[in-house]
Amino acid sequence: MPVPRAASDSKSQRQGWRYRANIAIRAVTACLGTYAVAALLAAALARTLPMPRVEAVSLSTLLAFLLAPVVPIWAFLAAGPWRALAGVVALSLLLYGVFWVAGPPA
Amino acid sequence: MSAVRDGVRQVMAWLHGWTGLLLGWVLFVMCLAGTLSVFKPEIGQWMRPEATAKADPVEALATAGRWLAANTKDTTGWYLTAPDDRTNTIEAAYDSGGTFLYRALDPVSGASVARETMGGEFFYRLHFELELPYPWGRMLASLAAAVMLTALITGIIAHRRIFRDYFTFRTGKGQRSWLDGHNALGVLALPFHLMITFTGLITLASVSLPWGVDAAYGENVAAMYAEIAPGVAQRAPTGTKAPLAPLAPMLHEAQRRFGGAPIGRVYVLNPGDSGAVVSVFRADASVVGYMPAEVSFDGATGRMLAEWTENRPAIQTYNTVYGLHMGRFAPALTRWLYFLGGAMLTLTIASGLVLWIVKRRERAPLSLANRILERLNVGVIAGVPLGCVAFLLANRVLPLGIAGRAEAEVSIALWTAAAALVAGAVLPPRLAWPLLFGLTGAGCLVAALSVPLGGTVLILGNLMLLVTAAAFAALVGRQLLPRRATPVRRARAAA
């Protein structure tokens, strides 16, 4: 493994600022990323699901919550903190693209 | 990912520990209050032993409407829950001159009952609002539920032998025993824990995740409400005074349109105004889904404005998920299973919080941060149940008829919990645990003896209090009596 992952680090490695920065980036990615991805997924699906808009909103909100535990787990399992952040940013941009292209329903 | 499987488990165990700790105390309060809320109507009956009058639900609601019309001023609305076979009062939430009140109304006189109390409504509100102002309490509760979902999933992934641990419990072994207990409690009702956490997250969606609504409706939130519940007429007050038409004919008409099914709730918006609207909702006690049907009437004339029976698939799915959390559909046996599942989840959280400390203390002396966490554990895990018992005792002790009686009960509960937090912070844990647990047990005992027996609900309630008192007595006994033949290190760890 090129970058030792958070919990597998040995005791001595846990003291340094590198370890702290690693955890901090992952934690921020987990907290803000979860909300960003859930909000964008709800918004993108609400505009694209092929059903009346009130139905699309209900279903998209339900589905968005299923993602809640996925993003934090990814944030701490990814090979490195920057890769964790990049993954979440990429997914967010993709979802924002769908939301933007779809436009508000008639 | 380049990780070997053991690495994944280690990371998950680490994440499980930290997410569990992050909002563990908030989750403990939410789970305890939610568990008690399963018996919200029954707690209400226990706290209003004098309210035994019964009346036809439609007559009762109509009488309550007359009392509210005479006793509320500058009101934006009344929200009434009809009496059924679990409650003998009308639960009313209403705005009176800018203050929002929760009261139980007598089904015969329509007036607020003499022993004014929020009853089970206190635990219900505490469960998802945490006694914080709107919308912050609900936001915090949503956040806690999301963290809880992560803690559950990471806990499952970190778990090596989920089936074997089901049957493993090694007593008197410090950290090992706490871990076994935590695992057994968590695994035993795991499907319930996952269901209740996910559905709980859903119930607060309108506060926590409004972005789907925003994307489809933008600023026009009123359109969204109109499409979600087409049977609820949307109307602003006109400012012209007009008396409210009699409620009974509207309620009878609604019930006829529900095919004879009972009425669940009645909302009266802008009563006394010519723009008043009366919305009547079918009871959801016989179906899992929430809001199965509704009818609205013009409040001033009694003419029907709108009607709707819900059968759209996505909304019905949403309402079913919501209804699963509320558990109002549940017959007696299911209700007890909800209660047991909730109790186990509460204990899983408590044992997890204790485990955090026990694990660290067995390896090295506790750091300052962990000593603070240890004392917070005492204050919350032992103090919040004490506050709940204080709420029940205040109900018996406070004189009837004093102003703001229901609110005083809540204040006593909160101040007791606050005092317990201080005691937990100031006293050494080996004294604070048995002291607070002992007081809680004694409080349960006194509460059980505080009312003459009468009626199934009161008898069962008192029995539950006696069982709880015995459980706390056993806990105190374990903490105070050192067991023989226990090595010194373990005895210290278990203290």
Contacts between the chains, C-beta under 8 A, distances in Angstrom:
chain1	res1	chain2	res2	distance
A	1	B	2	5.5
A	1	B	3	7.2
A	5	B	3	6.7
A	5	B	7	6.5
A	5	B	11	5.9
A	6	B	11	6.4
A	6	B	14	6.6
A	7	B	10	4.7
A	7	B	11	4.6
A	7	B	13	7.2
A	7	B	14	3.5
A	7	B	15	7.6
A	8	B	7	5.4
A	8	B	10	5.7
A	8	B	11	7.1
A	34	B	146	7.0
A	38	B	209	6.1
A	39	B	209	6.4
A	39	B	211	4.1
A	40	B	211	7.4
A	42	B	209	5.7
A	42	B	211	4.8
A	42	B	212	3.7
A	42	B	215	7.2
A	43	B	211	4.6
A	43	B	212	6.1
A	43	B	214	6.8
A	43	B	215	3.7
A	44	B	215	7.4
A	45	B	212	7.0
A	46	B	211	7.8
A	46	B	212	3.9
A	46	B	213	7.4
A	46	B	215	4.4
A	46	B	216	4.4
A	47	B	215	5.3
A	47	B	216	6.4
A	51	B	314	6.7
A	52	B	227	7.8
A	52	B	312	7.5
A	53	B	216	4.4
A	53	B	217	7.3
A	53	B	227	7.3
A	54	B	216	7.9
A	54	B	224	6.9
A	54	B	227	3.9
A	54	B	228	5.8
A	54	B	312	7.6
A	54	B	315	6.8
A	55	B	312	5.7
A	55	B	313	7.2
A	55	B	314	4.0
A	55	B	315	6.3
A	56	B	212	7.7
A	56	B	216	6.4
A	56	B	314	7.3
A	57	B	212	4.5
A	57	B	213	5.5
A	57	B	215	8.0
A	57	B	216	5.1
A	57	B	217	7.7
A	57	B	224	7.2
A	58	B	314	4.3
A	58	B	315	4.9
A	58	B	317	7.2
A	58	B	318	4.3
A	59	B	314	4.1
A	59	B	317	7.2
A	59	B	318	7.7
A	60	B	212	4.5
A	61	B	202	7.8
A	61	B	205	5.1
A	61	B	209	6.0
A	61	B	212	4.6
A	61	B	213	7.8
A	61	B	318	7.4
A	62	B	202	6.7
A	62	B	314	7.8
A	62	B	317	6.8
A	62	B	318	6.0
A	62	B	321	6.6
A	64	B	209	6.1
A	64	B	211	8.0
A	64	B	212	6.9
A	65	B	198	6.8
A	65	B	201	5.2
A	65	B	202	6.1
A	65	B	205	7.2
A	65	B	209	7.1
A	66	B	198	7.8
A	68	B	146	4.7
A	68	B	149	5.4
A	68	B	150	7.0
A	68	B	201	6.7
A	69	B	146	7.9
A	69	B	149	4.8
A	69	B	150	4.4
A	69	B	152	7.6
A	69	B	153	4.3
A	69	B	154	7.6
A	72	B	15	7.1
A	72	B	19	7.3
A	72	B	150	4.9
A	73	B	12	7.5
A	73	B	15	7.1
A	73	B	150	7.0
A	73	B	153	6.8
A	73	B	154	6.5
A	73	B	157	7.8
A	76	B	11	5.6
A	76	B	14	7.7
A	76	B	15	5.1
A	77	B	1	6.4
A	77	B	3	7.0
A	77	B	8	6.6
A	77	B	11	5.9
A	78	B	1	7.5
A	79	B	1	6.5
A	79	B	2	6.1
A	79	B	3	7.9
A	99	B	215	6.3
A	104	B	215	7.2
A	104	B	216	7.1
A	104	B	218	6.4
A	105	B	216	5.6
